[in-house]
């Protein structure tokens, strides 16, 4: 069995962060989202992985390499434009070479991995298996309508009036029948080959598509609030390592991870939280559910429930900054006389001066 990870796309919902980086490489609990997908696939016993790449191909390839760090082999499959999930499947046909495969959207996180799902699919009995989850805003997703017997009646992509609250989760399992489907459907009104249309084609042509409603959490990390919630979930499972000694006046409460070469002086860090390597935390408060990337500085400031990418900096921030995402090398500082701000999402190499 093989795997296909989608790591292309524009990431428009996370701009301005994604103006300068792949959305799949934005970190959650100081680890790029895409790494979680590779780990889940490897843990399911799959080592041959194709990765769909687009405009951010160089960055993704630099981050993943040949996959050997995870004990996997990665082949990169360029997609000339984000023409839909079914289009990504279509261009992966030669790579799959008739093998069944799991398709994993690279900006999705799913609880407890996918090993059980892969094992069930390997056991046979269906041509495709889709994962579903109950969601509050189903019109933002592909939606499934099930019959009284639990079988799929139809699938609809982002319907204005959803027939159910069951959204398609970004993990799919297919056998080779899916290639006949993706080569038979036409682009949707938005000009994309929709995976929902391809799966519907399988159903309409008598193939067996098995739904599985997941009972754990699942996050599509395409928006700021989703990123912060995913960060919170991952930090809740944090097994902390403290690789730097605390300085004078430092207090670490709860589960706090600290990387090598980090200085914490006269500060309180309340977990769950993680601080990367080479950081400086001085006269500060870092509250629960905060991820501080490598090389960051938090000086005379308070922050909680936020994500700071590498080399970003907070200076003289109080009252507390919360629910925020700072890009690489971003600076947020308070300057006397300027207007205050309570919530920010700023891109790489940006600065925000707060009064």
C-alpha positions as CSV (number, residue, x, y, z in Angstrom):
1,X,0.0,0.0,0.0
2,X,1.2,3.5,-0.8
3,X,0.3,7.0,0.4
4,X,-0.4,10.4,-1.3
5,X,0.1,13.6,0.7
6,X,-1.2,16.8,-0.7
7,X,1.2,19.7,0.0
8,X,0.3,22.2,-2.7
9,X,-2.4,24.8,-2.6
10,X,-2.3,28.6,-1.9
11,X,-3.3,28.7,1.7
12,X,-5.4,31.8,1.2
13,X,-7.3,31.4,4.4
14,X,-4.1,31.8,6.4
15,X,-2.7,34.8,4.7
16,X,-0.6,36.8,5.3
17,X,1.4,33.9,6.9
18,X,1.1,31.9,3.7
19,X,2.2,34.6,1.4
20,X,5.7,33.6,2.4
21,X,5.5,29.9,3.3
22,X,3.7,26.6,2.7
23,X,0.6,26.3,4.9
24,X,1.5,22.7,5.6
25,X,4.8,23.8,7.2
26,X,3.3,26.2,9.7
27,X,4.1,24.6,13.1
28,X,1.7,23.2,15.6
29,X,3.4,22.6,19.0
30,X,6.7,23.6,17.3
31,X,6.4,20.8,14.6
32,X,5.2,21.5,11.0
33,X,1.7,20.2,10.4
34,X,3.0,18.1,7.5
35,X,5.3,16.1,9.7
36,X,2.3,14.8,11.7
37,X,0.8,13.4,8.5
38,X,4.1,11.6,7.6
39,X,4.3,10.1,11.1
40,X,0.7,8.9,11.0
41,X,1.3,7.3,7.6
42,X,4.6,5.6,8.7
43,X,3.0,4.4,11.9
44,X,0.3,2.7,9.7
45,X,3.1,0.7,8.1
46,X,3.2,2.7,4.8
47,X,6.7,3.9,3.7
48,X,6.3,4.7,0.0
49,X,4.9,8.2,-0.1
50,X,4.1,10.5,-3.0
51,X,3.9,14.2,-2.2
52,X,1.9,16.6,-4.4
53,X,3.7,20.0,-4.5
54,X,2.9,23.3,-6.2
55,X,4.2,26.9,-5.9
56,X,5.9,26.1,-2.6
57,X,7.6,23.0,-3.9
58,X,11.2,24.1,-3.0
59,X,10.3,24.8,0.6
60,X,8.4,21.5,1.0
61,X,11.2,19.5,-0.6
62,X,13.8,21.2,1.6
63,X,11.8,20.4,4.7
64,X,11.0,16.7,3.9
65,X,14.1,15.7,1.9
66,X,13.9,12.1,0.7
67,X,11.9,11.0,3.7
68,X,14.6,8.9,5.2
69,X,14.5,10.7,8.6
70,X,11.1,9.0,9.1
71,X,12.1,5.7,7.6
72,X,10.1,6.4,4.4
73,X,10.8,7.1,0.7
74,X,9.3,10.3,-0.7
75,X,8.6,11.0,-4.4
76,X,7.6,14.5,-5.4
77,X,4.7,15.0,-7.9
78,X,4.4,18.5,-9.3
79,X,0.9,19.9,-9.8
80,X,1.0,22.9,-12.2
81,X,-2.0,24.6,-10.4
82,X,-4.4,23.8,-7.6
83,X,-7.0,22.1,-9.8
84,X,-8.7,20.1,-7.2
85,X,-8.1,17.0,-5.0
86,X,-9.3,14.6,-7.8
87,X,-6.8,16.3,-10.1
88,X,-4.0,15.5,-7.6
89,X,-5.1,11.8,-7.6
90,X,-5.1,11.9,-11.4
91,X,-1.5,12.9,-11.7
92,X,-0.5,10.3,-9.1
93,X,-1.7,7.4,-11.2
94,X,1.6,6.3,-12.5
95,X,3.2,6.6,-9.1
96,X,0.6,4.4,-7.5
97,X,1.1,1.7,-10.3
98,X,-2.1,-0.1,-9.4
99,X,-1.5,-0.1,-5.6
100,X,-4.2,0.8,-3.1
101,X,-3.3,4.0,-1.2
102,X,-4.3,6.5,1.5
103,X,-4.6,10.1,0.5
104,X,-3.9,12.5,3.3
105,X,-4.4,16.3,3.1
106,X,-1.2,17.8,4.4
107,X,-2.9,20.5,6.5
108,X,-5.1,18.1,8.4
109,X,-4.6,16.6,11.8
110,X,-6.5,13.6,13.1
111,X,-6.6,12.0,16.6
112,X,-5.0,8.6,17.2
113,X,-3.5,8.2,13.8
114,X,-4.8,6.2,10.9
115,X,-3.4,2.7,11.6
116,X,-6.8,1.2,12.4
117,X,-8.4,2.7,9.4
118,X,-5.6,1.4,7.1
119,X,-5.9,-2.1,8.6
120,X,-9.6,-2.1,8.0
121,X,-9.2,-1.1,4.4
122,X,-6.5,-3.6,3.8
123,X,-8.9,-6.3,5.1
124,X,-11.0,-5.7,2.0
125,X,-14.6,-5.3,1.3
126,X,-14.7,-1.9,-0.4
127,X,-13.2,0.1,-3.2
128,X,-12.9,3.3,-1.2
129,X,-13.3,4.4,2.4
130,X,-14.0,7.9,3.5
131,X,-13.8,9.5,6.9
132,X,-16.6,11.7,8.2
133,X,-17.0,14.0,11.2
134,X,-19.8,16.0,12.7
135,X,-19.1,19.7,12.3
136,X,-21.0,22.9,13.1
137,X,-20.5,24.6,9.7
138,X,-20.8,21.9,7.2
139,X,-21.2,24.3,4.3
140,X,-17.4,24.9,4.5
141,X,-16.6,21.2,3.6
142,X,-17.6,18.4,1.4
143,X,-20.7,16.9,3.0
144,X,-22.1,13.3,3.0
145,X,-25.7,12.4,3.2
146,X,-26.3,8.9,4.6
147,X,-29.3,6.6,4.4
148,X,-31.1,4.9,7.3
149,X,-28.8,1.9,6.8
150,X,-25.7,4.1,7.1
151,X,-24.8,3.8,3.4
152,X,-23.8,6.9,1.4
153,X,-26.6,8.4,-0.7
154,X,-24.7,11.3,-2.1
155,X,-21.7,13.6,-1.6
156,X,-21.8,17.4,-2.1
157,X,-18.9,19.9,-2.2
158,X,-19.5,22.9,0.0
159,X,-23.3,23.0,-0.3
160,X,-25.2,26.1,0.5
161,X,-27.8,24.1,2.4
162,X,-26.0,21.0,3.7
163,X,-28.2,17.8,3.9
164,X,-26.3,16.8,7.1
165,X,-23.5,17.9,9.4
166,X,-21.2,15.2,8.3
167,X,-18.0,16.6,6.7
168,X,-15.4,14.7,4.8
169,X,-12.2,14.4,6.8
170,X,-9.0,15.0,4.9
171,X,-8.0,11.3,4.9
172,X,-9.3,8.9,2.1
173,X,-8.5,5.3,1.2
174,X,-8.8,4.1,-2.4
175,X,-8.0,1.2,-4.6
176,X,-7.2,1.6,-8.3
177,X,-10.9,2.1,-9.2
178,X,-10.5,5.7,-8.2
179,X,-8.4,6.4,-11.3
180,X,-11.3,5.5,-13.6
181,X,-13.4,7.9,-11.6
182,X,-11.1,10.9,-11.7
183,X,-10.6,10.4,-15.5
184,X,-14.3,10.3,-16.1
185,X,-15.5,13.4,-14.2
186,X,-15.6,17.0,-15.5
187,X,-14.4,20.1,-13.6
188,X,-16.9,21.7,-11.2
189,X,-18.2,25.3,-11.6
190,X,-15.1,26.5,-9.8
191,X,-12.9,24.9,-12.4
192,X,-11.6,22.0,-10.2
193,X,-11.9,18.2,-10.3
194,X,-13.7,17.6,-7.0
195,X,-12.9,14.4,-5.0
196,X,-16.5,14.4,-3.9
197,X,-17.5,14.0,-7.6
198,X,-15.0,11.2,-8.1
199,X,-16.3,9.3,-5.1
200,X,-19.9,9.9,-6.2
201,X,-18.9,8.5,-9.6
202,X,-17.8,5.3,-7.8
203,X,-21.1,5.1,-5.9
204,X,-23.1,5.7,-9.1
205,X,-21.2,3.0,-10.9
206,X,-21.7,0.3,-8.4
207,X,-18.4,0.5,-6.5
208,X,-18.4,0.0,-2.8
209,X,-17.6,3.1,-0.8
210,X,-17.6,2.6,3.0
211,X,-18.1,5.6,5.4
212,X,-16.5,5.8,8.8
213,X,-17.6,8.4,11.3
214,X,-14.7,9.2,13.5
215,X,-15.2,9.7,17.2
216,X,-12.0,11.6,18.0
217,X,-11.0,15.1,17.1
218,X,-10.0,16.2,13.6
219,X,-8.8,19.6,12.5
220,X,-8.5,21.2,9.1
221,X,-5.9,23.9,10.0
222,X,-6.8,26.3,7.2
223,X,-7.8,29.2,9.5
224,X,-6.3,31.0,12.5
225,X,-8.8,29.7,15.0
226,X,-8.3,26.1,13.7
227,X,-4.5,26.5,14.0
228,X,-4.8,27.7,17.6
229,X,-7.1,24.8,18.5
230,X,-4.8,22.3,16.9
231,X,-1.9,23.8,18.8
232,X,-3.9,23.5,22.0
233,X,-4.8,19.8,21.3
234,X,-1.2,18.9,20.6
235,X,0.1,20.7,23.7
236,X,-2.4,18.8,25.8
237,X,-0.5,15.7,24.7
238,X,2.9,17.2,25.3
239,X,5.5,15.0,26.9
240,X,7.9,17.8,27.9
241,X,11.7,17.8,27.8
242,X,13.6,20.6,29.6
243,X,16.9,20.8,27.8
244,X,18.0,24.2,29.3
245,X,18.4,25.1,33.0
246,X,16.2,27.9,34.3
247,X,17.8,31.2,35.3
248,X,17.2,33.3,38.3
249,X,13.6,34.0,39.2
250,X,12.2,31.6,36.6
251,X,9.2,29.5,37.4
252,X,7.9,26.7,35.2
253,X,4.5,25.4,36.1
254,X,2.9,22.3,34.7
255,X,4.0,20.6,31.5
256,X,6.6,22.9,29.8
257,X,9.1,21.9,27.1
258,X,12.3,23.9,26.8
259,X,14.8,23.5,24.0
260,X,18.6,23.7,24.2
261,X,20.3,27.1,24.6
262,X,17.2,28.9,25.8
263,X,17.4,31.5,28.6
264,X,14.5,32.0,31.0
265,X,15.0,34.7,33.6
266,X,12.6,36.3,36.1
267,X,9.6,34.8,34.2
268,X,6.7,32.5,34.7
269,X,5.9,29.8,32.1
270,X,2.6,28.0,32.7
271,X,2.0,24.9,30.7
272,X,1.1,23.2,28.6
273,X,3.6,25.2,26.6
274,X,6.6,24.6,24.5
275,X,9.7,26.9,24.0
276,X,12.2,26.1,21.2
277,X,15.9,26.3,21.0
278,X,18.0,29.5,21.5
279,X,15.1,31.6,22.9
280,X,15.3,34.4,25.4
281,X,12.4,34.8,27.9
282,X,13.0,37.6,30.3
283,X,10.7,39.4,32.7
284,X,7.8,37.7,31.0
285,X,4.7,35.6,31.4
286,X,4.0,32.8,28.9
287,X,0.6,31.2,29.5
288,X,-1.0,27.9,28.7
289,X,-1.3,26.7,25.1
290,X,1.6,28.8,23.7
291,X,4.2,27.6,21.3
292,X,7.4,29.6,21.0
293,X,9.6,28.7,18.1
294,X,13.4,28.6,17.9
295,X,15.2,31.9,18.4
296,X,12.2,33.8,19.7
297,X,12.4,36.6,22.3
298,X,9.7,37.4,24.8
299,X,10.9,40.5,26.8
300,X,8.9,42.3,29.4
301,X,5.7,40.8,27.9
302,X,2.8,38.5,28.5
303,X,1.4,36.0,25.9
304,X,-0.9,33.0,26.0
305,X,-2.8,30.8,23.7
306,X,-0.7,31.8,20.7
307,X,1.9,30.6,18.2
308,X,5.2,32.4,17.6
309,X,7.2,31.2,14.6
310,X,11.0,31.2,14.7
311,X,12.9,34.4,15.4
312,X,9.8,36.4,16.2
313,X,9.8,38.8,19.1
314,X,7.5,40.4,21.7
315,X,8.7,43.5,23.6
316,X,6.9,45.4,26.4
317,X,3.5,43.8,25.6
318,X,0.9,44.2,28.4
319,X,-1.9,43.7,28.7
320,X,-1.5,40.1,27.6
321,X,-1.3,39.2,23.9
322,X,-3.6,36.2,23.2
323,X,-5.1,34.1,20.3
324,X,-2.4,35.3,18.0
325,X,-0.1,33.9,15.3
326,X,3.2,35.6,14.6
327,X,5.2,34.9,11.5
328,X,8.9,34.3,11.1
329,X,11.0,37.3,12.3
330,X,7.9,39.3,13.2
331,X,8.1,41.9,15.9
332,X,5.3,43.1,18.1
333,X,6.3,45.8,20.6
334,X,4.7,48.6,22.6
335,X,5.8,52.1,21.8
336,X,4.5,55.0,24.1
337,X,1.7,57.1,22.5
338,X,0.5,54.6,19.9
339,X,-2.8,52.8,19.8
340,X,-3.1,49.4,21.5
341,X,-4.1,46.1,19.8
342,X,-5.5,43.0,21.3
343,X,-5.2,40.4,18.6
344,X,-2.8,40.0,15.6
345,X,-1.9,37.7,12.8
346,X,1.1,39.1,10.9
347,X,3.4,37.7,8.2
348,X,7.1,37.1,8.1
349,X,9.4,40.1,8.6
350,X,6.6,42.3,9.8
351,X,6.6,44.7,12.7
352,X,3.6,46.0,14.7
353,X,4.2,48.9,17.2
354,X,1.7,49.1,20.0
355,X,1.0,52.1,22.2
